[in-house]
Amino acid sequence: MSEPETSGTHPSQPRPVRLRDALLRARIEAADRTGVVVDLRDAEVARLEILNDALDPLFAQVPEQIDLFDRGISQGDTPRLWIDVVAHIMMGRDKRMYRFVQDTRFGRIVLAESHDTAVIVEAVTDYVARRMIEREHAMVVPPEPKPEVAEPPRRSRVWPFVFGFILGAAALFGIAVLAALRSW
């Protein structure tokens, strides 16, 4: 078997497969060495691009009909890697730590924070899975409630008794009147 080709600077490391990856690594190394503020922003963007590339396999597995996620890097004062409308990844204060946050109506919450790309990829994977489950629950149509069968109104048993009592008393009074008229 042949050994992989190596670059001239570090004979033990394999040659980068893509020029883009090599440029990103070179920017990060330059920012690490110099510590210049201007280069720090470039290093943030470069680190976010590396993380974005690491998330490609995850988002390749998301079905196309699910349109919850809109991933992309925003180039503002604070560069951010957006996962969806409410969640994004930004660099921490030291510009080396990834901070995965979600905006809620109660403020911003930190979902994960790490220097390691794999930890953040795992946190984003969990977040994507939860969001897809939330979507499934929202899309399920609950069964229509069965209309309640209204029981017929219950009749009071007092009124028939009172009516029968009055009718019986009237009959007795009528019989008594007839008996009195015959005896005269």
C-alpha positions as CSV (number, residue, x, y, z in Angstrom):
1,M,0.0,0.0,0.0
2,S,1.2,3.5,-0.7
3,E,1.3,6.1,2.0
4,P,-0.7,9.3,1.6
5,E,1.1,12.2,0.1
6,T,2.2,14.7,2.7
7,S,2.9,18.4,2.5
8,G,6.3,19.8,2.9
9,T,5.6,21.7,6.1
10,H,4.4,18.8,8.3
11,P,5.5,15.4,7.0
12,S,3.2,13.5,9.4
13,Q,0.0,15.2,8.3
14,P,-1.9,14.1,5.2
15,R,-2.4,16.7,2.4
16,P,-5.8,18.5,2.7
17,V,-8.4,17.1,0.3
18,R,-9.9,20.5,-0.5
19,L,-8.3,23.8,-0.9
20,R,-11.2,25.6,0.9
21,D,-10.5,23.5,4.0
22,A,-6.8,24.3,3.8
23,L,-7.5,28.0,3.5
24,L,-9.9,27.9,6.5
25,R,-7.3,26.1,8.6
26,A,-4.6,28.5,7.6
27,R,-6.8,31.5,8.6
28,I,-7.5,30.0,12.0
29,E,-3.8,29.3,12.6
30,A,-2.9,32.8,11.5
31,A,-5.5,34.2,13.9
32,D,-4.3,32.0,16.7
33,R,-0.7,33.2,16.2
34,T,-1.3,36.9,15.7
35,G,-4.2,37.7,18.0
36,V,-5.0,40.8,15.9
37,V,-8.6,42.0,16.3
38,V,-9.2,42.2,12.6
39,D,-8.1,38.6,12.1
40,L,-10.3,37.5,15.0
41,R,-13.5,38.2,13.0
42,D,-12.1,36.3,10.1
43,A,-11.2,33.4,12.5
44,E,-14.8,33.5,13.8
45,V,-16.2,33.2,10.3
46,A,-13.7,30.5,9.4
47,R,-14.6,28.5,12.5
48,L,-18.3,28.8,11.7
49,E,-17.7,27.7,8.2
50,I,-15.8,24.6,9.5
51,L,-18.8,23.9,11.7
52,N,-21.2,24.5,8.9
53,D,-19.3,21.9,6.8
54,A,-19.4,19.5,9.7
55,L,-23.2,19.9,9.8
56,D,-23.7,18.9,6.1
57,P,-24.2,15.2,6.8
58,L,-26.9,16.0,9.3
59,F,-28.9,18.3,7.1
60,A,-28.5,15.9,4.2
61,Q,-30.6,13.4,6.2
62,V,-33.5,15.9,6.8
63,P,-36.3,15.1,4.4
64,E,-36.8,17.8,1.8
65,Q,-40.5,18.3,2.6
66,I,-39.5,19.6,6.1
67,D,-38.8,23.3,5.7
68,L,-38.1,24.1,9.3
69,F,-34.4,24.8,8.9
70,D,-32.7,27.6,7.0
71,R,-29.0,27.2,7.7
72,G,-26.5,29.9,6.7
73,I,-23.8,32.2,8.1
74,S,-24.7,35.8,8.6
75,Q,-21.8,38.3,8.2
76,G,-22.7,41.0,10.7
77,D,-20.9,42.6,13.6
78,T,-21.2,39.2,15.3
79,P,-21.0,36.4,12.7
80,R,-23.6,33.7,13.3
81,L,-24.4,30.3,11.9
82,W,-28.2,30.1,11.8
83,I,-29.8,26.7,12.2
84,D,-33.4,28.0,12.0
85,V,-35.3,31.2,12.8
86,V,-34.7,30.9,16.5
87,A,-31.5,29.0,17.0
88,H,-28.0,29.9,16.0
89,I,-24.3,29.3,16.8
90,M,-22.0,32.1,17.6
91,M,-18.5,32.3,18.9
92,G,-17.9,32.8,22.7
93,R,-15.9,35.7,24.2
94,D,-12.6,34.0,23.6
95,K,-13.5,33.5,19.9
96,R,-12.6,29.8,20.1
97,M,-15.6,28.5,21.9
98,Y,-18.8,27.7,20.0
99,R,-22.0,28.8,21.7
100,F,-25.3,27.2,20.5
101,V,-28.2,29.4,21.6
102,Q,-31.9,29.6,21.1
103,D,-34.0,32.8,21.4
104,T,-37.2,32.3,23.4
105,R,-39.9,34.7,24.5
106,F,-38.2,34.7,27.9
107,G,-34.8,35.5,26.5
108,R,-31.8,33.7,25.0
109,I,-30.9,30.3,26.4
110,V,-27.6,28.5,25.8
111,L,-28.2,25.0,24.5
112,A,-24.5,23.9,24.3
113,E,-21.1,25.5,24.6
114,S,-17.8,23.8,23.7
115,H,-14.5,24.2,22.0
116,D,-15.1,20.9,20.3
117,T,-16.9,20.8,17.0
118,A,-18.2,17.3,17.6
119,V,-20.0,18.4,20.8
120,I,-21.8,21.2,19.0
121,V,-22.7,18.9,16.1
122,E,-24.2,16.5,18.6
123,A,-26.2,19.3,20.3
124,V,-27.5,20.5,16.9
125,T,-28.5,16.9,16.0
126,D,-30.5,16.7,19.2
127,Y,-32.1,20.1,18.5
128,V,-33.0,19.1,14.9
129,A,-34.6,15.9,16.1
130,R,-36.6,17.7,18.8
131,R,-37.8,20.2,16.3
132,M,-38.9,17.5,13.8
133,I,-40.8,15.7,16.6
134,E,-42.5,19.0,17.5
135,R,-43.5,19.5,13.9
136,E,-45.0,15.9,13.7
137,H,-47.1,16.7,16.8
138,A,-48.2,20.0,15.3
139,M,-49.2,18.3,12.0
140,V,-51.2,15.5,13.6
141,V,-54.9,16.2,13.3
142,P,-56.6,15.2,16.5
143,P,-59.8,13.1,16.1
144,E,-62.9,15.1,16.0
145,P,-64.7,15.0,19.3
146,K,-67.9,13.0,19.3
147,P,-70.9,15.2,19.9
148,E,-72.3,14.6,23.3
149,V,-75.7,12.8,23.3
150,A,-78.0,15.1,25.2
151,E,-80.0,13.1,27.7
152,P,-83.7,14.0,27.6
153,P,-84.6,16.4,30.3
154,R,-85.6,14.6,33.5
155,R,-89.1,15.2,34.5
156,S,-89.9,16.0,38.0
157,R,-91.8,13.3,39.8
158,V,-93.5,15.8,42.2
159,W,-95.9,17.4,39.6
160,P,-97.6,14.1,38.6
161,F,-98.1,13.3,42.3
162,V,-99.6,16.8,43.0
163,F,-101.8,16.5,39.9
164,G,-103.0,13.0,41.0
165,F,-103.6,14.2,44.5
166,I,-105.8,17.1,43.3
167,L,-107.6,14.9,40.8
168,G,-108.3,12.3,43.6
169,A,-109.5,14.9,46.0
170,A,-111.8,16.4,43.3
171,A,-113.2,12.9,42.6
172,L,-113.8,12.3,46.3
173,F,-115.5,15.7,46.6
174,G,-117.6,14.9,43.5
175,I,-118.7,11.5,45.0
176,A,-119.4,13.2,48.3
177,V,-121.6,15.8,46.6
178,L,-123.5,13.2,44.6
179,A,-124.1,11.1,47.8
180,A,-125.4,14.2,49.6
181,L,-127.7,15.1,46.7
182,R,-129.2,11.5,46.6
183,S,-129.8,11.5,50.3
184,W,-131.9,14.6,50.2
